[in-house]
Amino acid sequence: MEGRFKPSPNMVTLYRLYVLIVVAPIALVGCVITWIVYISSPDLTWVAALLFSIPIIAVVAFLSYWI
């Protein structure tokens, strides 16, 4: 039953490529925004870092588990 809901082995590479294509620009934007927040207000840097990193980590973790 478990193998029934898994993607085809041929599609795993494609899923990983799509995740990389989507996550890399989002992570780059998150790093730039965190750096801008660090320059303007160093005390709030952790808030910006958490707001951008937690959703990305959650999505990548879910897709890694599913694939």
C-alpha positions as CSV (number, residue, x, y, z in Angstrom):
1,M,0.0,0.0,0.0
2,E,2.8,2.4,0.8
3,G,4.5,2.1,-2.6
4,R,1.2,3.0,-4.3
5,F,1.3,6.6,-3.2
6,K,5.0,7.1,-4.0
7,P,6.0,8.9,-7.2
8,S,7.5,6.9,-10.1
9,P,11.3,6.5,-9.8
10,N,11.7,8.3,-13.1
11,M,9.9,11.3,-11.6
12,V,12.0,11.7,-8.5
13,T,14.8,13.4,-10.4
14,L,12.3,15.8,-11.9
15,Y,10.7,16.6,-8.5
16,R,14.2,17.3,-7.1
17,L,15.0,19.6,-10.0
18,Y,11.8,21.5,-9.6
19,V,12.4,21.9,-5.8
20,L,15.9,23.3,-6.5
21,I,14.6,25.7,-9.2
22,V,11.9,27.0,-6.8
23,V,13.7,26.9,-3.5
24,A,17.0,28.5,-4.7
25,P,15.6,31.9,-5.7
26,I,13.3,32.0,-2.7
27,A,16.3,31.3,-0.4
28,L,18.4,33.9,-2.1
29,V,15.7,36.5,-1.7
30,G,15.4,35.5,2.0
31,C,19.1,35.9,2.5
32,V,19.1,39.4,0.9
33,I,16.1,40.5,2.9
34,T,17.7,39.2,6.1
35,W,20.9,41.0,5.3
36,I,18.9,44.3,4.7
37,V,17.1,43.8,8.0
38,Y,20.5,43.2,9.7
39,I,21.8,46.5,8.3
40,S,18.8,48.5,9.4
41,S,17.9,46.8,12.7
42,P,20.2,44.0,13.9
43,D,17.9,43.1,16.8
44,L,15.2,41.9,14.4
45,T,17.4,39.8,12.2
46,W,16.3,36.6,13.8
47,V,12.6,37.4,13.1
48,A,13.3,37.9,9.4
49,A,15.5,34.8,9.2
50,L,12.7,32.6,10.8
51,L,10.0,34.1,8.7
52,F,11.8,33.1,5.5
53,S,13.5,29.9,6.6
54,I,10.8,27.9,8.4
55,P,8.3,27.7,5.4
56,I,11.2,26.7,3.1
57,I,12.4,24.0,5.5
58,A,8.9,22.7,5.9
59,V,8.2,22.4,2.2
60,V,11.6,20.8,1.5
61,A,11.2,18.4,4.4
62,F,7.7,17.3,3.3
63,L,8.8,16.8,-0.3
64,S,11.9,14.9,0.8
65,Y,9.8,12.6,2.9
66,W,7.2,12.1,0.2
67,I,9.8,11.4,-2.6
